Amino acid sequence: MKGPIVTVLAAAAGIIIAQLPATAQNRVSSEGETSQHQQPPAPRVAHVRVRATLLHWGMSPADIARVMAGPSRIDAADDENTVRVLRYSAEPIATTVTIADGKLSGVALDIAGVDDPALPNFTRAAWLGMSRTAVLQRLGSPAENHFRNCDGMNVEQMIFERSGEPDVGIFLIDGRVAAKKLGRSFPTDILGFALPLPPDRANDGIDDIADRSKQQLVAVGMKESELRAQFGAPKLQVSYTFKGHPAQFAIYETSPGKSFGRFSLIDGVLTDFADGGNTPLNQILDGR
């Protein structure tokens, strides 16, 4: 499977964690000007049970349906309709499941809430982890900027206005997109987020244990050590921080010389994985 997955992997392989650029020329307020606003508490991580931890590579649509409730939306991701994207916005952590060629090929947890379907379409151009410079290039200058120092982190609130659309706040922490919210208010939980509890394989609701045992049991909620136990050291790993917590983007070779996958982890917990298809790994790392 090529196309969008290869493009995403090639782009991710070139990630550079940048420093906070200079401030845009628009209405700007500093921490002193916004001191009347309640400062958010220190970063807090909740650990919650999500059904997506029971999903793994290669699952059939029937097994996915046994684990998950009905999706809130289904999209086709390619012209041939061989790739379907199932979105579960009502889960404790909003979940996206990708099915390719009749099998599960990826699961992503929206840890930052950036995929809220209520957000206007123009905000889709700003994705989690995007640099400040890229946000300005794609969305233009915001109507307002507000800066705060929260628990030692530089938090910037960019407010964007569009005619006929609700106002949107895009929040950057240390120069990277960390959240998107409707309205102009500053959320007090901006530094907090939730991670999945580990998979509970004893209660996954799947009857065919023999068939399941043949699959590589990659699932969100896994620990980094479990990935390394299956696949060895990553072929590429980019480290960064998410709301003050260590995070990694990694590419592992999942079958020597044949296939690979991409993985995102926060605090050593897997939050996103996708099958990379059969394109040779060296072509992905070279950006081809």
MARLO-970219 format. One line per 3 residues: number of its first residue (from 0); their letters; for each residue z, y, x of N, C-alpha, C. Coordinates in steps of 0.1 Angstrom, whole numbers, plus 5000, padded with zeros to 4 digits. Each point is the difference from the previous one (the first is absolute). Example, Ala and Ser with C-alpha at 12.3 -4.5 7.8 and 13.67 -1.06 7.14 Angstrom:
0) AS) 5078/4943/5132/5000/5012/4991/5000/5012/5009 ~ 4993/5011/4996/5000/5011/5009/5008/5011/4992
This chain:
0) MKG) 5000/4988/5009/5000/5012/4991/5000/5012/5009 ~ 4990/5009/4998/4999/5012/5008/5002/5012/4992 ~ 4993/5011/5003/5001/5012/4991/5013/5007/5002
3) PIV) 5007/5004/4989/5011/5009/5000/5011/4995/5009 ~ 5003/4987/5000/5011/4995/5008/4997/5003/5015 ~ 4988/4997/5005/4997/5002/5014/5001/5015/5003
6) TVL) 4995/5008/4991/5001/5015/5003/5014/5004/5001 ~ 5009/4996/4992/5014/5004/5001/5006/4995/5013 ~ 4997/4987/5003/5006/4995/5013/4995/5007/5012
9) AAA) 4987/5004/5000/4994/5007/5011/5007/5013/5002 ~ 5002/5007/4989/5006/5013/5000/5014/4999/5005 ~ 5008/4990/4994/5014/4998/5004/5001/4997/5015
12) AGI) 4991/4993/5005/5001/4996/5014/5000/5013/5009 ~ 4995/5011/4995/5000/5012/5008/5011/5010/4997 ~ 5010/4996/4993/5011/5009/4996/5006/5006/5012
15) IIA) 5003/5013/4999/5007/5007/5011/5011/5008/4993 ~ 5012/4998/5004/5012/5006/4994/5001/5014/5006 ~ 4996/5010/4992/4999/5014/5005/5013/5008/4998
18) QLP) 5001/5011/5007/5011/5010/4999/4997/5009/4988 ~ 5010/5006/4995/4999/5010/4989/4991/5012/5004 ~ 4989/5002/4993/4991/5011/5004/5006/5013/4995
21) ATA) 4993/5011/5003/5004/5013/4996/4999/5002/4985 ~ 5008/5009/4995/5001/5003/4985/4987/5006/4995 ~ 4995/4996/4988/4989/5006/4994/5003/5014/4996
24) QNR) 4990/5008/4998/5001/5014/4996/5000/5001/4985 ~ 5012/4999/4994/5002/5002/4985/5014/5004/4998 ~ 5004/4998/4987/5014/5004/4997/5010/4990/5006
27) VSS) 5008/5004/5010/5008/4991/5007/5015/5004/4999 ~ 5008/4991/4998/5015/5002/5000/5007/4991/5010 ~ 5010/5005/5006/5007/4993/5010/5012/4994/4993
30) EGE) 5008/4992/5008/5012/4994/4995/5010/5011/4995 ~ 5000/5012/5007/5009/5010/4996/4997/5006/4986 ~ 4986/5001/4998/4996/5006/4987/5003/4990/4988
33) TSQ) 5000/4987/5003/5002/4990/4990/5014/4994/5000 ~ 5010/5007/5006/5013/4995/5001/5007/4998/4987 ~ 4995/5007/4989/5006/4998/4987/4997/4987/4994
36) HQQ) 4990/4993/5006/4996/4986/4995/5010/4990/5005 ~ 5003/4990/4993/5009/4990/5004/4993/4992/5011 ~ 5007/4998/5011/4995/4992/5011/5001/4985/4997
39) PPA) 4990/4992/5003/5000/4986/4997/5011/4993/5009 ~ 5005/4989/4994/5010/4992/5008/4993/4993/5012 ~ 5008/4994/5009/4995/4993/5011/4991/4989/4995
42) PRV) 4990/4995/5009/4991/4989/4996/5008/4988/4994 ~ 4995/4995/4989/5007/4988/4994/4989/4990/4996 ~ 5003/4988/5004/4990/4989/4997/5007/4990/4991
45) AHV) 4994/4998/4988/5004/4990/4990/4992/4988/5002 ~ 5005/4988/4998/4993/4988/5001/5000/4993/4986 ~ 4988/4998/4994/4999/4996/4986/4991/4987/5000
48) RVR) 5002/4993/4989/4993/4988/4997/4986/5003/4994 ~ 4989/4996/5005/4987/5003/4994/4993/4986/5000 ~ 4992/4998/4989/4993/4988/4998/4989/4998/5011
51) ATL) 4995/5011/5005/4989/4999/5010/5004/4992/5012 ~ 5013/4998/5003/5004/4992/5012/4996/4985/4998 ~ 4997/4996/4988/4996/4986/4997/4985/4998/5000
54) LHW) 4993/5011/5004/4985/4999/5002/4997/4998/5014 ~ 4990/4991/5003/4995/4998/5014/4985/4998/5001 ~ 4995/5001/5012/4986/4998/5002/4995/4987/4994
57) GMS) 4988/5001/4994/4993/4988/4995/5004/4996/4986 ~ 5010/5007/4994/5004/4996/4986/4988/5002/4990 ~ 5000/4992/4990/4990/5001/4990/5004/5010/4990
60) PAD) 4991/5006/4992/5003/5009/4990/5010/4994/4989 ~ 4999/4987/4998/5009/4994/4990/5015/5000/5006 ~ 5001/4997/5013/5014/5001/5006/5005/5014/5000
63) IAR) 4991/5010/5003/5004/5014/4999/5006/5004/4987 ~ 4993/4995/4989/5004/5003/4986/5013/4994/4997 ~ 5003/4988/5006/5013/4994/4997/5012/5008/5006
66) VMA) 4997/5006/5011/5010/5008/5007/5002/5014/4995 ~ 4989/5007/4997/5000/5014/4996/4997/5001/4985 ~ 5005/5011/4995/4997/5004/4986/4985/5005/5000
69) GPS) 4995/5004/4988/4987/5005/5000/4999/5013/5007 ~ 4989/5002/5008/4998/5012/5007/4998/5012/4991 ~ 5004/5012/5005/4998/5012/4992/4985/5005/5001
72) RID) 4993/4995/5011/4986/5004/5001/4993/4990/5009 ~ 4987/4998/4998/4992/4991/5008/4988/5008/5004 ~ 4997/5000/5013/4988/5007/5005/4991/4990/5008
75) AAD) 4987/5003/4999/4991/4992/5009/4998/5008/5013 ~ 5001/4994/5011/5000/5007/5013/4986/4999/5007 ~ 4991/4992/4994/4987/4999/5006/4989/4999/4990
78) DEN) 4988/5002/5003/4989/5000/4991/4997/4986/4994 ~ 5003/4989/5008/4998/4987/4995/5011/4994/4991 ~ 5011/5008/4999/5011/4996/4991/5007/4988/5006
81) TVR) 4999/4998/5013/5007/4988/5006/5014/5004/5005 ~ 5003/5013/5000/5013/5005/5004/5006/5008/4988 ~ 5012/4995/4996/5007/5007/4989/5013/5005/5005
84) VLR) 5004/5012/4995/5013/5006/5004/5009/5001/4988 ~ 5011/4993/5000/5010/5000/4989/5011/5010/5003 ~ 5003/5009/4991/5011/5010/5003/5011/4997/4990
87) YSA) 5012/5000/5006/5012/4997/4992/5010/5012/5002 ~ 4998/5010/4991/5007/5013/5002/5014/4999/4995 ~ 5004/4990/4991/5013/4999/4994/5010/4992/5008
90) EPI) 4995/4995/5012/5009/4992/5008/5011/5009/5007 ~ 5012/4995/5004/5010/5008/5007/4994/5008/5011 ~ 4990/4994/5007/4992/5007/5010/4985/4997/4996
93) ATT) 4993/5011/4997/4986/4998/4995/4993/4991/5010 ~ 4992/4991/4994/4993/4990/5008/4985/4999/4997 ~ 4993/4998/5011/4985/4998/4999/4997/4987/5006
96) VTI) 4992/4992/4992/4996/4986/5004/4985/5000/5001 ~ 4995/4995/5011/4985/4999/5001/4996/4986/5000 ~ 4990/4996/4992/4994/4987/4999/4986/5001/5005
99) ADG) 4997/4991/5009/4986/5000/5006/4995/4985/4999 ~ 4988/4998/4995/4994/4987/4999/5010/4990/4993 ~ 5007/5005/4990/5008/4991/4992/5013/4997/5006
102) KLS) 5004/5006/5011/5013/4998/5006/5007/5013/5004 ~ 5014/4999/5000/5007/5012/5004/4998/5003/5015 ~ 4996/5012/5003/4997/5004/5013/5009/5011/5006
105) GVA) 5008/5007/4991/5009/5010/5005/5009/5005/4989 ~ 5012/5004/5005/5010/5006/4991/5005/5013/5007 ~ 5002/5011/4992/5005/5012/5006/5011/5006/4991
108) LDI) 5011/5003/5005/5011/5007/4993/4999/5015/5002 ~ 5000/5008/4990/4999/5014/5001/5014/5006/5003 ~ 5005/4998/5012/5013/5004/5004/5003/5014/4998
111) AGV) 4990/5008/5002/5001/5015/5000/4997/5006/4986 ~ 4995/4992/4991/4996/5005/4987/4988/5009/5000 ~ 4991/4998/5010/4988/5009/5001/4989/4996/4991
114) DDP) 5001/4988/4994/4989/4995/4991/5004/5001/4985 ~ 5009/5010/4997/5004/5002/4986/4987/5004/4992 ~ 4997/4992/4989/4988/5002/4992/5000/5014/4993
117) ALP) 5012/5006/4999/5001/5013/4993/4995/5011/5009 ~ 4999/4998/5013/4995/5010/5009/4985/5003/4997 ~ 4996/5013/5001/4986/5003/4998/4991/4995/5011
120) NFT) 4988/4998/4997/4991/4993/5009/4998/5007/5013 ~ 5001/5013/5001/4998/5007/5012/5010/4996/5011 ~ 5012/4995/4996/5010/4997/5010/4997/4986/5006
123) RAA) 4990/4993/4995/4998/4987/5006/4995/5001/5015 ~ 4995/5012/5003/4994/5002/5013/5011/5001/5011 ~ 5013/5001/4996/5011/5000/5009/5008/4987/4999
126) WLG) 5000/4992/5010/5007/4987/4999/5012/5000/5010 ~ 5008/4990/4997/5012/4998/5008/4998/5000/5015 ~ 5007/5008/5007/4998/5000/5015/4990/5010/5005
129) MSR) 4992/5006/4991/4990/5009/5005/5006/5012/5007 ~ 4993/5005/5010/5005/5011/5008/4999/5013/4992 ~ 5007/5010/5004/5000/5013/4993/4986/5006/5001
132) TAV) 4994/4999/5012/4987/5005/5002/4990/4994/4991 ~ 5000/4987/4998/4991/4993/4991/5002/5004/4986 ~ 5013/5003/4995/5002/5004/4987/4994/5013/4997
135) LQR) 5001/5010/5010/4994/5013/4998/4985/4999/5000 ~ 4994/4991/5008/4986/4999/5000/4995/4994/4987 ~ 5007/4991/4994/4995/4994/4988/5003/5007/4987
138) LGS) 5012/5007/5000/5004/5007/4987/5000/5015/5001 ~ 4998/5005/5012/5000/5015/5002/5015/5005/5001 ~ 5001/5013/5001/5014/5005/5002/5007/5000/4987
141) PAE) 5013/4996/5000/5008/4999/4988/5003/5014/4995 ~ 5004/5001/4987/5004/5013/4995/5013/5005/5006 ~ 5009/4990/5003/5013/5003/5006/5004/4990/5010
144) NHF) 5008/5004/5010/5006/4991/5009/5015/5002/5001 ~ 5008/4990/5000/5015/5001/5001/5004/4990/5011 ~ 5008/5005/5009/5005/4992/5011/5015/4999/5000
147) RNC) 5005/4988/5002/5014/4997/5001/5003/4991/5012 ~ 5011/5001/5005/5005/4990/5010/5010/4991/4993 ~ 4997/4987/4999/5008/4991/4992/5004/4989/5009
150) DGM) 5013/4999/5003/5005/4989/5008/4992/4999/5013 ~ 4997/5011/5006/4993/5000/5013/4985/4998/4999 ~ 4994/4999/4988/4986/4999/4998/4994/5012/4994
153) NVE) 4988/5003/5004/4992/5012/4995/4993/4996/4987 ~ 5004/5005/4989/4995/4997/4987/4992/5012/4995 ~ 4987/4998/4998/4991/5010/4994/4996/4997/4986
156) QMI) 5001/5009/4991/4995/4999/4987/4988/5008/4998 ~ 4988/4994/4998/4988/5007/4997/4997/5000/4985 ~ 4999/5011/4994/4997/5001/4986/4985/5003/4998
159) FER) 4993/4992/4993/4986/5002/4997/4998/5003/4985 ~ 4991/5009/4998/4996/5004/4986/4985/4997/4998 ~ 4996/4995/4989/4986/4999/4996/4999/5004/4985
162) SGE) 4990/5007/4997/4998/5004/4986/4999/4988/4991 ~ 5008/5000/4989/4999/4990/4990/5008/4987/5005 ~ 5006/5000/5011/5008/4989/5005/5015/5004/5002
165) PDV) 5009/4990/4999/5014/5004/5003/5002/5003/5015 ~ 5010/5008/5003/5003/5003/5014/5006/4987/5006 ~ 4997/4999/5013/5005/4988/5007/5006/5004/5013
168) GIF) 5011/4994/5004/5006/5001/5013/4997/4989/5009 ~ 4995/5003/5011/4998/4989/5011/5010/5003/5011 ~ 5008/4990/5003/5011/5001/5009/4997/4993/5013
171) LID) 5002/5007/5011/4998/4995/5013/5013/5000/5008 ~ 5002/4989/5007/5012/4999/5008/4995/4998/5014 ~ 5005/5010/5009/4995/5000/5014/4985/5000/5001
174) GRV) 4993/5007/4991/4986/5002/5001/4991/4989/4994 ~ 5007/4990/4992/4992/4989/4994/5003/5000/4985 ~ 4990/4997/4992/5002/4999/4985/5010/4988/4998
177) AAK) 5011/5004/4992/5010/4990/4997/5002/4998/4985 ~ 4995/5009/4992/5002/4999/4985/4991/5010/4993 ~ 4996/4997/4987/4993/5009/4992/5007/5000/4986
180) KLG) 5002/5012/4995/5008/5001/4987/4993/5011/4991 ~ 5000/4998/4987/4996/5010/4991/5010/5011/5000 ~ 4995/5012/4998/5009/5012/4998/5003/5007/5013
183) RSF) 5009/5010/4999/5004/5008/5012/5014/4998/5004 ~ 5007/4991/4994/5014/4998/5003/5001/4992/5013 ~ 5012/5002/5007/5002/4992/5012/5009/4988/4997
186) PTD) 4996/4988/5001/5008/4988/4996/5011/4998/5009 ~ 5012/4998/4995/5012/4998/5008/5000/4986/5007 ~ 4991/4991/4995/4999/4987/5006/4989/4999/5010
189) ILG) 4995/5011/5005/4987/5000/5008/5002/4991/5012 ~ 5012/4998/5006/5002/4992/5012/5003/4986/4997 ~ 5002/4996/4987/5003/4987/4997/4988/4992/4996
192) FAL) 5001/4986/5000/4989/4992/4996/5006/4986/4998 ~ 4992/4991/4994/5004/4986/4998/4991/4990/5007 ~ 5006/4989/5005/4993/4990/5007/5003/4987/4992
195) PLP) 4990/4990/5001/5002/4988/4992/5010/4991/5007 ~ 5008/4992/4992/5008/4990/5005/4991/4988/5005 ~ 5005/4991/5008/4992/4989/5005/4995/4991/4989
198) PDR) 4989/4993/5002/4994/4991/4990/5010/4990/4996 ~ 5001/4996/4988/5008/4989/4994/4991/4989/4997 ~ 4997/4991/5009/4990/4990/4998/5005/4989/4990
201) AND) 5014/4999/4998/5005/4990/4991/4996/5003/4986 ~ 4997/5013/4997/4998/5004/4986/4986/5007/4998 ~ 4990/4995/5007/4987/5007/4999/4992/4996/4988
204) GID) 5004/4990/4993/4993/4996/4988/4987/4993/5002 ~ 4997/4996/5012/4987/4993/5003/5003/4985/5001 ~ 4992/4992/4992/5003/4986/4999/4994/4992/5011
207) DIA) 4988/5004/5006/4993/4992/5010/5006/5003/5013 ~ 5011/4994/5004/5007/5002/5012/4991/4995/5012 ~ 4993/4989/4998/4992/4994/5011/4989/5010/5004
210) DRS) 4993/5005/4989/4989/5010/5003/5006/5012/5007 ~ 5011/5005/4995/5006/5012/5006/5003/4998/5014 ~ 5005/4988/5004/5004/4998/5014/4989/5001/5010
213) KQQ) 4987/4998/4995/4989/5001/5008/4996/5015/5004 ~ 5006/5009/4992/4996/5014/5002/5009/5007/5011 ~ 4995/5010/5006/5009/5008/5009/5009/5008/4991
216) LVA) 5012/4998/5000/5009/5007/4990/5004/5014/5005 ~ 4990/5008/5000/5002/5014/5003/5003/5007/4986 ~ 5011/5008/5000/5004/5007/4988/5008/5012/5003
219) VGM) 4999/5011/4992/5008/5011/5002/5014/4997/4999 ~ 5009/5007/5008/5014/4996/5001/5003/4992/5012 ~ 4990/4994/5006/5002/4992/5012/5005/5009/5012
222) KES) 5006/4994/5010/5004/5007/5012/4989/4999/5010 ~ 5000/5010/5009/4990/5000/5011/5001/4987/5008 ~ 5012/4995/5002/5002/4988/5008/4993/4988/4994
225) ELR) 4999/5000/4987/4993/4989/4993/4985/5001/5002 ~ 4995/5012/5000/4985/5002/5003/4997/4995/5014 ~ 5009/5004/5010/4997/4996/5014/5002/4985/5001
228) AQF) 5009/4993/4993/5001/4986/5001/4987/4993/4995 ~ 4993/5006/4990/4988/4993/4995/4988/5004/5009 ~ 4999/5012/5005/4987/5005/5006/5002/5004/5014
231) GAP) 5012/5000/5006/5001/5005/5013/5001/5015/5001 ~ 4998/5006/5011/5001/5015/5002/4988/5006/4993 ~ 5002/5012/4994/4988/5007/4994/4990/5004/5011
234) KLQ) 4987/5001/4995/4990/5004/5009/4999/5015/5001 ~ 5005/5007/4990/5002/5015/5000/5012/5003/4993 ~ 5008/5009/5005/5012/5005/4993/5002/5015/5002
237) VSY) 5001/5008/4990/5002/5014/5000/5014/5003/4994 ~ 5009/5005/5008/5013/5004/4995/5001/5014/4996 ~ 5007/5003/4989/5003/5013/4996/5013/5001/4992
240) TFK) 5003/5010/4993/5012/5001/4992/4997/5003/4986 ~ 5007/4995/4990/4999/5003/4986/5013/5004/4995 ~ 5002/5013/4997/5012/5006/4995/5012/4997/5010
243) GHP) 4997/5000/5013/5010/4998/5010/5002/4986/5003 ~ 4993/4990/4994/5001/4986/5003/4988/4995/5008 ~ 5003/4990/5009/4989/4995/5008/4990/4992/4991
246) AQF) 4987/5002/5003/4989/4994/4992/4989/4996/5010 ~ 4992/4990/4995/4989/4995/5009/4988/4997/4991 ~ 4988/5003/5006/4988/4994/4994/4995/4990/5011
249) AIY) 4997/4988/4996/4996/4990/5009/4988/4992/4995 ~ 4992/4995/5010/4989/4990/4997/5004/4987/5008 ~ 5000/4989/4992/5003/4987/5006/4987/4992/4998
252) ETS) 4998/4991/5010/4990/4990/4999/5006/4988/4993 ~ 4995/4998/4987/5007/4990/4992/4994/4986/5002 ~ 4988/4999/5006/4994/4988/5003/4992/5002/5013
255) PGK) 5003/4994/5011/4994/5003/5013/4985/5000/5000 ~ 4994/5012/5003/4986/5001/5000/4993/5001/4987 ~ 5007/4999/4989/4994/4999/4987/5004/5011/4990
258) SFG) 5013/5004/4999/5004/5009/4990/5012/5008/5005 ~ 5002/5011/4993/5012/5009/5004/5005/5006/4987 ~ 5011/5007/5001/5005/5008/4989/5007/5012/5004
261) RFS) 5002/5009/4991/5007/5013/5004/5013/5000/4992 ~ 5010/5006/5006/5014/4999/4994/5007/5014/5003 ~ 5008/5004/4990/5008/5012/5001/5015/4996/4998
264) LID) 5008/5005/5009/5015/4996/4999/5008/5013/5001 ~ 5011/5000/4993/5010/5011/5001/5013/4994/5002 ~ 5008/5004/5010/5013/4994/5003/4998/4985/5002
267) GVL) 4989/4996/5006/4997/4986/5002/4998/4991/4988 ~ 4997/5007/4989/4997/4993/4987/4986/5002/4997 ~ 4993/4989/4997/4985/5001/4996/4999/5006/4986
270) TDF) 4992/5011/5000/4998/5007/4987/4985/5000/4995 ~ 4991/4995/5009/4986/5001/4997/4993/4990/5009 ~ 4991/4991/4994/4992/4992/5008/4986/4998/4994
273) ADG) 4990/4997/5008/4986/4998/4995/4993/4991/5009 ~ 4992/4991/4995/4991/4992/5007/4989/5008/5006 ~ 4997/4998/5012/4989/5008/5007/4987/4994/4999
276) GNT) 4998/4988/4994/4987/4994/4999/4996/4993/5013 ~ 4987/4998/5002/4995/4992/5011/4994/5008/5011 ~ 5000/5013/4999/4994/5009/5010/5008/4997/5013
279) PLN) 4994/4998/5012/5007/4998/5012/5010/5011/5003 ~ 5011/4996/5005/5011/5010/5002/4996/5010/5011 ~ 4992/4996/5010/4996/5010/5010/4992/5011/4994
282) QIL) 4992/4997/4989/4992/5011/4994/5009/5009/4992 ~ 5011/4995/4994/5009/5009/4993/5007/5009/5010 ~ 5005/4995/5011/5008/5008/5010/4991/5010/5007
285) DGR) 4987/4997/5000/4990/5009/5007/4995/5010/4990 ~ 5004/4999/4987/4995/5009/4990/4987/4998/4995 ~ 4994/4988/5001/4987/4996/4996/5000/4994/4986
